[in-house]
């Protein structure tokens, strides 16, 4: 495995190729089936995970069995780094959203790499800060925004332009419901309402294409 594997990962973009080659020797590839648990809250944080293919959802659960989806991650994203740095147990569950392939880097290798390269540590801290801001924003949304506003914000945040076309959100209604803290039935009604107003369209795979991002943004308050 060579440095090109790591080059697409944002925290390693500015790292010299020679250094990445050293880091890449410690990577181990693992495959997970759709729905398979990668790790659970409270597990020891022994490795950093890089998504090579597929998607992974990061979730926290309650004692009543309710689930809040913190993030849905895509190829090139990194997760599990927080427990890797502070040595504490995992703070959330990680589940394969679809069949995926991950690259795992052991804590000892990663910490040694960071100690010798302070600039990478700074970049990693910036990435962690962005994730913390997203989590804080999500908590504020749940506390202060109604469900339609939370859904509009989430769809805007998760939609990705495809080949110069309108942005598409590929999350299912169940996944969106988990991210906004609502029921699937509530999310379905809001999606129908937004579709009728021309804000979005829904294809046969239930993907949401945004046609009026300004209207959705206004709905966020």
N, C-alpha and C positions, 0 to 999 in steps of 0.2 A: 504494500500500500504506500503511495507516495503523497507528496504535498498537495497535488491537485485535488485530492479528496477533501482537504480541509480549506482550500482556497475560497470556496463558496460560503463558508461559515463567517458571519459578520465579525465575530471577535478575533478572527485570525487573518483578516484581509490585509493588514499592514505588516504581518510577520514575515521576515525573510524566508525564502524557500528552504534554505539549509536548516533553519530552525524547525520549520514545519516537517521536514523529512525526519528529523529526530523524533518529533512528537508522533508522527504517523506510525512509527514502528510499534507503538504501544496500543494502537487501535485494534479492537476485536469486533467483528461483524456478527450481529444477531438478527434473526428474523422472528417476527411476531404475527400471529394470525389476527384477523379482525375480532375485536372484543377481548383479546388476551391482555391480562394485567401485566404491566412492565414492572411496576413497583407500587406499594401501597403506603399510605401515610403511617409513619412510625417505623418503617424499615430503615436499616442502616444506610447511610449515604456513601456507597462505596465506588460509584462510577458516575461520570458525566456522560450524557447521551446526546448524540448528534443524529438528526433524522436524515437518512440518505434517500429513502423513498417512502411514500405513504403519509399518513397524518396521525397525530397523537393528541388526545385530549387530556388536559390537566384538570382534575376535579377535587373538590372537598365535599365530604358528606356529613350529615347530622346523625344523631342517635336515632332519630325517627325514620331514617332511611332516605331522606331527601338529599338531592345532589345538586351542587352548583358548579357549573363548568367555568373555570377561570380563563382558560385559553384553549384554542384548537391550533396546534402547531403543524407546520408544513416542512417539506425538505429544505435543509439549510439551517433550520432552527436548532437551538441547543436547549436542553432542559436537564434538571437534576443538579445544576451547578451550585445551588445554594447550600445544600447539605454537604456537598463536596468541599466547600470552603470553610464552613464553620464546624464540621464534624458532628453536627446534630442529626437526628433522624429526619427522614423525608417529611416535608410539611404538607404534602398532598398526594393523591393517587395519580398515576400515569397509566392510561389505557390506550391500546391501539384502536384508533378510530376506524381504520381499515388495515388491510394487510400492509405491513411496513417493514422496512429494513433499517436497523440502527447501527451506528458505530459507537462502541463503548470505550471509554478511556478511564483507567483506574485512578483513584484518588491520589495515590502515591506518585504516579507518573505526572499527573497534572499539577500538583502542588510544587513538585520539583521544577517543572517547566516554568511556572509562574514566578517562583523565587529568583530565577535567573533572568527573567525578562519583565521588569516592572511596567513597561509600556503595555504589554498584553494584559497585565493585571488591571491597569487603569481602564482599558477598553472593556474588560469584563465587568468592572464596577459600573460603568456607564450603561451596559446592557441590563444589568440587574436593576439599576435605578429606573430604567424605562419600564421593566416588568412591574416593579413596585408601583409606579405611577398608574399603570393600567389597572392593577388590582385595586388601588385606592379609588380610581375613577369608577370602577364597577361597583364598589361598595357605596359610593356616593349616589350613583344612579339608582340602585335598589332602594336606598333610603329616601331619596327626594323626587325621583321621576316616576310617572305612571308607566304602566306596562307598554302602551304604544310608543312612548318616548324612548324607553329602554330598548325596545325592539328596533326602532329606527336607527338609534346610535350603533347598535351591534351589527346590523346589516351593513351600514356604511363602513364600519371598521373592518369587517370581514370580507367585503367584496373586493375582487381583484380584476382589473382590466384584462381582457383576453384579446391579443393581437389587434390592439387599437380599437376594439369594440367597447360597448358599455360594460361597466363593472358587473361581475357576477358573484353572488354569494352562494357557495356550494353546501352550506350547512343544511341539514334536515330540520324540519319543524321541531322535532324532539330535541335536537342539539341546540337550536335557538332558544327553546323553552328553558333548557338547563342553564344557558348563559344569562338569561334575563330574569330568572327566578319566577317563572310563571308556568301554567299548565300548557300542554300542547294544544288543547282546545282553544284557549285564549289567544295563543299565537296564531292559530289558523284563522280565527275571526279577524284579527288585525291585518294579516297578510291579504285576506280577501278584500278588506276595506282599502288598503293601499293599492291593490291591483285595480279596483274599480275607479280610483281617483287618478290612475295613470302613473303613479309613482314607480311601480315595478311591474314586471310580468313574471309568470311562473311557467317553466317548461315542463315536459313530461317527466323529467327526473326530479322535479320539485326544486330546481335551482332558481334563485331569484336574480333577475337582471334589473339593474337600477336604470330608470329612464329619467327621473327627476330627483337628482341628489339634493338640490336646493330645498325642495319641498320636504324631503326627509329630514334634512338638517334643521329646518324651521320647526319640525315636529319634535325635535330633541329639546326644544326650549332654549 
